[in-house]
């Protein structure tokens, strides 16, 4: 299961880059210190995916730690990216697959 999740995370990174939503510069420390879900007050969703979500889930995989019991990024992604939909349909489909894989992970 971890190989499948790792592959999905790599696909998410690739899709963010293809959609030109990947940043070369990380957000500042204050923006990263947000305590709100998805750092919604300080980061755009694509920043959160790149600088928070991907590194944290990859760390959980690398250290064989348990995955979160419930993952639900898709509803927020649909709202955050609604102005860019349908161009981001592949990205949203990928996020849905990641939600499902992480929620079903042992």
C-alpha positions, 0 to 999 in steps of 0.5 A: 500500500505504501508504494501505491501511496508514494506513486500517487504523491509523485503523480501529484507533484508532477501534476502540480508542476504540469499545471504550473502550480509548483513554486520554487520558493517556499512560503515564509515561516510565519505563513507555514505556522498557521494552525488553521486547516490547510493553512487556509489563512496564509497559503494557497492550496497548491502551496499547502499541497507542496510544502505541507501535505506532500512532505508530511505524508512522505515522512509518514511513509518513510518512517512507517508511521500510521496514516491519518484515519480520515483524509478529505482534501478533495472538498476543499480542493474543489472549492479552492480550484473552482475558478480553474475547473475543468482545466484542473480536473486531472488534479482533482481526480488525483486528489480524490484518489489520494484521499481514498488511498490514505483513508483506506491505508492500514 
